[in-house]
Amino acid sequence: MRKQREGHLSGLVRRIAPKGTLALLAGGVLLVSLASGCVTRSGNYAVEVFTEMHYQPSYRSQEVPRLLPPPDSVPVSGKEIAYDFGEYKTLTVPKTIEQTYNRESASKLYAVNCSMCHGTGGKGDGTMKEFLASLPPADLTAQATQGSAKGEVFGFISHGGRIGFVFAQQGTKSPSPMPTFNKLLTEEERWRLALYVLRDLKGP
């Protein structure tokens, strides 16, 4: 009985849709499937009937526009701007740091980060001097430092002294034992150290 029913349906299909029509329909279905993206691929959506913008660069609700920064703009976060020697020389101390400078707090900052090499008075006679005979610590009270601009001293502190600064400009490793404090101290702390060196470590 079942075979008779299947044979009847098969004959009905053959009568309704000739072989050529069936082939045409099969080809149409294949083309539609390909056009609609129903193909196997890798990733989270291995089989896609509708792409539904799965792979487009999404934007969050209320997200700010992704605009390029204006020319000469200064970042408020992220990586610090790199300057050359001439640019450091013309840098000025940020007003907020200049206005809130405190000698006592700057002295503590110097004691923790600088005194072991440069000495408490900045004369280059710290406890580490005997271990740094090949490149002794600089005398910060000498004219070479005291005659420098504030921006220059800030640059020296940031890049490991004068020697470190020169090598940093060349993009090579410095032989100076002085740390590059741009990786250890904030920009504000380095400016406070620069002010301390020039204001409070005056030589005789």
Phi, psi and omega per residue, in radians:
M1 nan -0.767 -3.129
R2 -1.134 -0.745 3.132
K3 -1.100 -0.640 3.115
Q4 -1.134 -0.724 -3.139
R5 -1.130 -0.753 3.131
E6 -1.131 -0.699 3.117
G7 -1.140 -0.659 3.118
H8 -1.123 -0.761 3.135
L9 -1.155 -0.712 3.131
S10 -1.089 -0.742 3.115
G11 -1.158 -0.631 3.125
L12 -1.110 -0.752 3.118
V13 -1.096 -0.738 -3.125
R14 -1.131 -0.610 3.140
R15 -1.262 -0.687 -3.095
I16 -1.294 -0.774 -3.063
A17 -2.136 1.830 3.086
P18 -1.049 2.912 -3.090
K19 -1.019 -0.722 -3.123
G20 -1.098 -0.667 3.136
T21 -1.191 -0.699 3.112
L22 -1.087 -0.736 3.117
A23 -1.113 -0.687 3.131
L24 -1.143 -0.736 3.111
L25 -1.112 -0.733 3.128
A26 -1.083 -0.743 3.105
G27 -1.117 -0.678 3.121
G28 -1.118 -0.747 3.117
V29 -1.072 -0.713 3.135
L30 -1.111 -0.764 3.140
L31 -1.126 -0.723 3.123
V32 -1.111 -0.695 3.136
S33 -1.100 -0.763 3.132
L34 -1.159 -0.729 -3.115
A35 -1.157 -0.546 -3.108
S36 -1.496 0.031 3.099
G37 1.463 0.276 -3.125
C38 -1.435 1.168 3.139
V39 -2.251 2.679 -3.128
T40 -1.381 2.255 3.090
R41 -2.545 2.945 -3.125
S42 -1.521 2.970 3.119
G43 1.908 -2.952 -3.116
N44 -1.206 -0.433 -3.087
Y45 -2.099 1.372 -3.044
A46 -1.126 -0.633 3.107
V47 -2.169 2.110 -3.098
E48 -2.091 2.194 2.991
V49 -1.566 -0.776 3.034
F50 -2.241 2.249 -3.077
T51 -1.134 -0.584 3.073
E52 0.930 0.529 3.064
M53 1.039 0.612 -3.122
H54 -1.067 -0.607 -2.984
Y55 -1.889 0.238 3.114
Q56 -1.440 2.663 3.131
P57 -1.221 1.842 -3.023
S58 -1.316 2.674 3.032
Y59 -2.097 2.416 3.116
R60 -1.358 2.762 3.100
S61 -1.070 2.288 3.127
Q62 1.148 0.351 3.123
E63 -1.228 2.449 -3.133
V64 -1.223 2.681 3.128
P65 -1.071 2.529 3.126
R66 -1.612 1.484 -3.098
L67 -1.822 2.619 3.052
L68 -1.251 2.558 3.138
P69 -1.183 2.597 3.100
P70 -1.094 2.721 3.105
P71 -1.021 2.457 3.097
D72 1.135 0.294 3.117
S73 -1.308 2.725 -3.104
V74 -1.921 2.201 -3.128
P75 -1.219 2.521 3.075
V76 -1.755 -0.067 3.067
S77 -2.703 2.944 3.123
G78 1.515 -2.752 -3.042
K79 -1.218 2.472 3.140
E80 -1.314 2.566 3.125
I81 -1.221 2.403 3.091
A82 -1.667 2.309 -3.137
Y83 -2.009 2.769 2.978
D84 -1.609 3.131 -3.029
F85 -1.054 -0.778 -3.126
G86 -1.086 -0.633 -3.137
E87 -1.254 -0.693 3.080
Y88 -1.068 -0.635 -3.096
K89 -1.104 -0.530 -3.103
T90 -1.670 -0.044 3.134
L91 -1.145 2.498 3.073
T92 -1.985 2.663 3.131
V93 -1.173 2.271 3.069
P94 -0.937 2.414 -3.037
K95 -0.988 -0.721 -3.109
T96 -1.096 -0.634 3.130
I97 -1.277 -0.719 3.118
E98 -1.071 -0.746 -3.056
Q99 -1.318 -0.478 -3.080
T100 -1.828 0.204 -3.110
Y101 -1.047 2.311 3.134
N102 -2.234 2.091 -3.056
R103 -1.068 -0.704 -3.088
E104 -1.125 -0.822 -3.141
S105 -1.189 -0.624 3.100
A106 -1.166 -0.630 3.111
S107 -1.118 -0.702 3.103
K108 -1.144 -0.695 3.116
L109 -1.099 -0.714 3.104
Y110 -1.156 -0.756 -3.105
A111 -1.052 -0.685 -3.097
V112 -1.306 -0.681 -2.968
N113 -1.822 -0.342 -2.966
C114 -2.210 -0.544 -2.955
S115 -1.122 -0.500 -3.098
M116 -1.139 -0.384 3.088
C117 -1.870 -0.854 -3.054
H118 -1.507 -0.170 -3.140
G119 1.489 2.771 -3.098
T120 -1.125 -0.507 3.122
G121 -1.689 0.016 3.091
G122 1.411 0.227 -3.063
K123 -1.544 0.141 3.120
G124 1.358 0.384 -3.077
D125 -2.003 0.620 3.138
G126 -1.243 3.023 -3.074
T127 -1.121 -0.355 -3.133
M128 -1.535 -0.060 -3.048
K129 -0.976 -0.771 -3.083
E130 -1.141 -0.361 3.124
F131 -1.616 -0.058 -3.086
L132 -2.132 0.736 -3.059
A133 -1.106 -0.606 -3.103
S134 -1.217 -0.618 3.086
L135 -2.355 1.376 -3.065
P136 -1.144 2.657 3.121
P137 -1.067 2.549 -3.128
A138 -1.281 2.605 2.998
D139 -1.454 1.861 -3.053
L140 -1.310 -0.170 3.111
T141 -1.594 -0.125 -3.123
A142 -1.308 2.847 -3.083
Q143 -1.090 -0.525 -3.129
A144 -0.990 -0.624 3.107
T145 -1.630 -0.801 -3.072
Q146 -1.163 -0.393 3.102
G147 -1.548 0.032 -3.134
S148 -1.494 2.700 3.072
A149 -1.254 2.758 -3.135
K150 -1.042 -0.705 3.127
G151 -1.127 -0.619 3.095
E152 -1.108 -0.838 -3.137
V153 -1.081 -0.686 3.066
F154 -1.034 -0.736 3.116
G155 -1.152 -0.700 3.119
F156 -1.116 -0.765 3.109
I157 -1.088 -0.701 -3.080
S158 -1.172 -0.621 -2.967
H159 -1.981 0.227 3.061
G160 1.580 0.769 3.114
G161 1.399 -3.067 -3.137
R162 -1.096 -0.765 -3.136
I163 -1.117 -0.830 3.125
G164 -1.056 -0.642 -3.133
F165 -1.122 -0.772 3.137
V166 -1.064 -0.794 -3.130
F167 -1.192 -0.600 3.103
A168 -1.118 -0.657 3.109
Q169 -1.142 -0.504 3.131
Q170 -1.535 -0.142 -3.133
G171 1.291 0.453 -3.141
T172 -2.104 2.870 -3.103
K173 -1.269 2.396 -3.104
S174 -1.527 2.452 3.052
P175 -1.440 -0.090 -3.095
S176 -1.206 2.398 3.103
P177 -1.324 -0.180 -3.125
M178 -1.232 2.316 3.125
P179 -1.153 2.712 2.998
T180 -1.544 1.775 -2.988
F181 -1.297 -0.110 3.029
N182 -1.192 -0.226 3.091
K183 -1.770 -0.110 -3.062
L184 -2.073 -0.545 -3.102
L185 -2.128 2.701 3.096
T186 -1.263 2.889 3.102
E187 -1.040 -0.711 3.135
E188 -1.097 -0.756 -3.138
E189 -1.108 -0.668 3.136
R190 -1.207 -0.631 3.068
W191 -1.147 -0.675 3.135
R192 -1.154 -0.650 3.067
L193 -1.142 -0.715 3.120
A194 -1.073 -0.747 3.107
L195 -1.135 -0.695 3.139
Y196 -1.106 -0.768 -3.139
V197 -1.057 -0.747 -3.056
L198 -1.482 -0.419 -3.107
R199 -1.709 -0.654 -2.936
D200 -2.039 0.025 3.082
L201 -2.018 0.730 -3.126
K202 -1.165 2.370 3.093
G203 -1.382 3.029 -3.129
P204 -1.174 nan nan
